[in-house]
Amino acid sequence: MIYFQLFWEFVKVGVFCVGGGYASMPLIQAGIVDTHHWLTMAEFVDVFTISQMTPGPIGINAATFAGMKVAGIGGAIAATAGFSLPSFIIGVSLAKLFMKYGNIDGVYSILNGLRPAVVALICSAGVSFIILALWNSDRIPADLSTVDWRGIILMPIGYIMVKKKLGVIKTLLGTGVLGMLLTLMI
């Protein structure tokens, strides 16, 4: 039963995931963290982090790692298949439409309308990750003084590394090592 649940949850993400892997993160979070409680928010951020470090599309990697965490190899296969199937069907269908009808203005209008929604999804995921990084919680606590000072130090360092185009792997490794050193200094 868990395999079907994972498959179906990721089919829903795959259908509504417009804009790439980053845009899929709030949808995955809603399903596996908020609705089913298969993972905690901290585990979900770990899955997302690992998904960025490994080769391949982030969304598919996240589906695979989340499925593996929830239900082992069968879960990984179910989640990955669920995430990939809608894209395959939609891609083949759109390709056939474009081949048959050529330039469809309505489709371009719809895609232009979806861009702001994609930005909102990415921002939503970013805000959730910032809250987790600074307060180790999925919500901003009433007492803001409980902020994790390591997050305050590491977040701007990570941002600067990204802006200097050092690459995802160097940024993750660098901030990971620095986070470990800061933790050992306590």
C-alpha positions in Angstrom: 0.0 0.0 0.0 2.8 2.4 0.8 4.3 2.0 -2.7 1.0 3.0 -4.3 0.7 6.0 -1.9 4.2 7.1 -2.8 3.6 6.6 -6.5 0.3 8.6 -6.3 1.8 11.4 -4.2 4.6 11.9 -6.7 2.3 11.6 -9.7 0.4 14.6 -8.2 3.8 16.5 -7.8 4.8 15.5 -11.4 1.5 16.8 -12.8 1.7 20.2 -11.1 5.4 20.7 -11.0 5.9 23.5 -13.6 9.3 25.2 -13.5 11.7 22.5 -12.6 13.0 20.7 -9.5 13.1 23.8 -7.2 9.5 24.5 -8.0 8.6 20.9 -7.0 10.0 21.2 -3.5 6.9 22.9 -1.9 4.7 20.3 -3.5 6.8 17.4 -2.3 7.0 19.0 1.2 3.2 19.3 1.3 2.8 15.6 0.5 5.5 13.9 2.4 6.0 16.2 5.3 2.8 18.1 5.9 0.1 15.6 4.8 1.5 12.1 5.3 4.2 12.9 7.9 6.5 10.4 6.3 9.5 12.7 6.8 10.2 15.5 9.2 11.1 18.9 7.8 14.7 18.4 8.8 14.8 15.0 6.9 13.1 16.7 4.0 15.8 19.4 3.8 18.4 16.7 4.1 16.8 14.9 1.1 16.7 18.2 -0.8 20.4 18.9 0.0 21.5 15.4 -1.1 19.4 15.8 -4.3 21.4 18.9 -5.2 24.7 17.1 -4.6 24.0 14.1 -6.8 24.0 14.1 -10.6 20.6 14.3 -12.4 17.5 16.4 -12.1 16.8 17.6 -8.5 13.1 16.7 -8.6 13.7 13.1 -9.7 16.6 12.8 -7.2 14.4 14.1 -4.4 11.6 11.7 -5.3 14.1 8.8 -5.3 15.7 9.7 -2.0 12.4 10.5 -0.3 10.9 7.2 -1.5 14.0 5.3 -0.3 13.8 7.0 3.1 10.1 6.1 3.4 9.9 2.6 2.0 13.4 1.4 0.8 14.2 0.4 -2.8 10.5 -0.3 -3.7 9.6 3.2 -2.4 12.4 4.8 -4.4 11.2 3.1 -7.6 7.5 4.0 -6.9 8.3 7.6 -6.1 10.6 8.1 -9.1 8.1 6.4 -11.5 5.3 8.6 -10.1 7.3 11.8 -10.5 8.5 10.9 -14.0 5.3 9.5 -15.6 3.3 12.7 -15.9 6.3 14.6 -17.4 6.7 11.8 -20.0 3.0 11.8 -20.9 2.7 15.6 -21.0 5.9 15.9 -23.0 4.9 13.4 -25.6 1.4 14.9 -25.9 2.7 18.4 -26.3 5.3 17.3 -28.8 2.6 15.7 -30.9 0.5 18.9 -30.6 3.4 21.0 -31.7 4.2 18.7 -34.6 0.6 18.7 -35.8 -0.5 22.3 -35.2 2.8 24.2 -35.2 3.0 27.5 -33.3 0.1 27.6 -30.7 -0.2 31.1 -29.2 -2.6 29.9 -26.5 0.1 27.5 -25.1 2.6 30.3 -25.0 0.1 32.5 -23.2 -0.5 29.8 -20.6 3.2 29.3 -20.0 3.8 33.0 -19.6 1.0 33.1 -17.1 2.6 30.2 -15.1 6.0 32.0 -14.7 4.9 34.1 -11.6 3.4 31.0 -10.0 6.7 29.2 -10.5 8.6 32.0 -8.8 6.1 31.9 -5.9 6.7 28.2 -5.5 10.5 28.6 -5.4 10.2 31.5 -3.0 7.9 29.4 -0.7 10.5 26.6 -0.6 13.3 29.2 0.1 11.4 30.7 3.0 10.7 27.3 4.5 14.4 26.4 4.2 15.5 29.8 5.8 13.2 29.2 8.8 14.6 25.7 9.2 18.2 26.9 8.9 17.7 29.7 11.5 15.3 28.1 14.0 15.6 24.3 13.4 11.8 24.4 13.0 9.2 24.4 10.3 7.6 27.5 11.7 9.0 30.8 13.0 8.8 30.5 16.8 7.2 33.0 19.1 10.5 33.6 20.8 12.8 34.8 18.0 15.9 34.7 20.3 16.1 30.9 19.8 17.8 31.5 16.5 20.7 29.2 15.7 23.7 31.4 15.4 25.4 28.9 13.1 22.7 29.4 10.5 23.2 33.2 10.8 26.9 32.7 10.0 26.6 30.0 7.3 23.7 31.4 5.3 25.4 34.6 4.1 28.6 32.6 3.5 26.7 30.2 1.4 25.0 33.1 -0.4 28.3 34.7 -1.2 29.7 31.4 -2.5 26.7 31.0 -4.8 27.0 34.6 -6.0 30.7 34.1 -6.8 29.7 31.1 -8.9 31.8 28.6 -6.9 29.4 25.8 -7.8 26.9 23.8 -5.8 29.2 21.1 -4.7 31.9 23.5 -3.4 29.3 25.6 -1.7 27.7 22.6 0.0 31.1 21.0 1.0 32.4 24.4 2.2 29.4 25.3 4.3 29.1 21.6 5.5 32.7 21.6 6.8 32.4 25.1 8.3 29.1 24.0 10.0 30.9 20.9 11.4 33.8 23.1 12.7 31.3 25.6 14.3 29.5 22.7 16.0 32.8 21.3 17.4 33.7 24.8 18.7 30.6 24.8 21.0 
